[in-house]
Amino acid sequence: MDEITKRSPLALVLAIAAATPAVVGAVWGVVQIVEKVSNWRLNRRKLIAEVKKLEANAEAKHAQLTTWNEETFHFLLEHRGAIRWYYQVQERLVKSPIKIVKTEIVVKRSIITIGNAEK
């Protein structure tokens, strides 16, 4: 060896410091992939359970709807001043070439007390 080369230890520290974020990012990415793959079945079961719960809640809310007999329904329409509109729509539907087989009327957001016109 004819020549002795001296390098600064600072250059070595800077090279390691520059490579560290890339290595950490790569390791983190691999860990995330392994976690997703290992928890795939559990996450799938959890998602299915959440969907079933939401569907059960929707069915329970639908089951809580009040069903009125025809006399009560007509009384409520008269009480609200809507009986005329009901009969007009009924007449139009009878004359229509399209025949409705089943209807469902849902009253939303109403508080009705007999003898008091609160809405």
Protein Blocks (a to p, Z undefined) as FASTA:
>chain_A
ZZdcdddfklmmmmmmmmmmmmmmmmmmmmmmmmmmmmmmmmmmmmmmmmmmmmmmmmmm
mmmpccddfklmmmmmmmnopmmmmmmmmmmmmmpmbdcfbdcdddehiaddehiacZZ
